[in-house]
Structure formats: structure tokens, C-alpha cells
Amino acid sequence: MIIYAICLVVGLAFTLFSALLSHFFGGGHDSLDAGGHAEGGLSHDGEPGISFFSPVVLASFVTAFGAVGLILTKIDATHSVWISAPISAVSGFVIALGVLWLFNLMFSKTQSSSESRVTSLIGHTAAIITPIPENGVGEISYVQSGSRYTAAARSEKGATISAGRTVKITRIVGSQFFVEAND
């Protein structure tokens, strides 16, 4: 029973501490770039997601294993460790798979929708808010769906573009926009 209690407490403590610490030390969320934490990655098909060995999924397994084990030790029919441990392990595995599925579903939905919105910007106009030096990086602002966004930008031809000029977005590579000056 003590092993189950330890698993439950460690799993819950890890989840709470990682949630609190990632809030305070996880970085800003006020830029266009999605940023991310150690959780995110790409699956074999290039879609964003997490793996089964992600800390969140493992913590879900440990927490579920401990919780189900504690419950089963209170029931006379499953009090024996030879019965409660396998049931707890299977339950923890099922819960961890559910968490994995839920996060990957959430990542795929948000990624596909944001990526389609970003690609729709090609050909739209934007304003230079930080000058783009020759072969360097500046910053543009653009409006999409009624909201104003900013992004790093480079001149398509490597030319200098001064602040205040309007430009056309020609392509997007990663989080960097390439632009041409409107003449």
C-alpha cells in the first residue's frame, strides 16, 4: 500500500510543480511564435505532438497506478498485491494512453488551424515597424481576422527596407516572413 501512496503523491506533486514552474519559468506567450516546452515534438508523420515517454504522460501513469492501487487495496477481493498491482498497471497504462491521445489530438487541431491561417497571409500587405537592414532581419506588423500581429521579416531580395513602408508577404519559412517592398 505504501508504494501506491508514494506513486500517487509523486505523480501529483510532479504534475503540480511542473504546471506552476512552467507558468513562472516557461517563457512568454505574447509573441506570434508558438514557443513551446519540452513536451512538444514531431511525430513520424511530421505533425506536432508528444511521445508516450513525455513527462506528462509518465506522470499520468504513475499517478493513476498509485490511485487505482490505493483503491484496490481497500477492496477485499483485490487486496492482494498480486491482484492489485497488475490491475493498477493496466489502469495506469490506459490512463496514460488517454492523456497521450488527448494531447496529440489537441496539438494536431491547433497546429493545423494556425498553419492554414499563416499560409493564407502570402500575398497580403504588411507594414515595416523595425527597419530591415541589408541581408538582415527586421519586423513587420500585419492584421489577420481583425487582430494585429508582428513577426520577424527579411527582404526577399536582401535589400534594405525602411520603417513605415508597406510590403507584400511573399513566403513564410518557419516563423520568419519574407517580404517585397510595394513600389
Secondary structure by P-SEA (a helix, b strand, c coil): caaaaaaaaaaaaaaaaaaaaaaaccccccccccccccccccccccccccccccaaaaaaaaaaaaaaaaaaaacccccccccaaaaaaaaaaaaaaaaaaaaaaaaaaaaaaaaaaaaacccbbbbbcbbbcccccbbbbbbcccbbbbbbbbbcccccccccbbbbbccccccbbbbbbcc
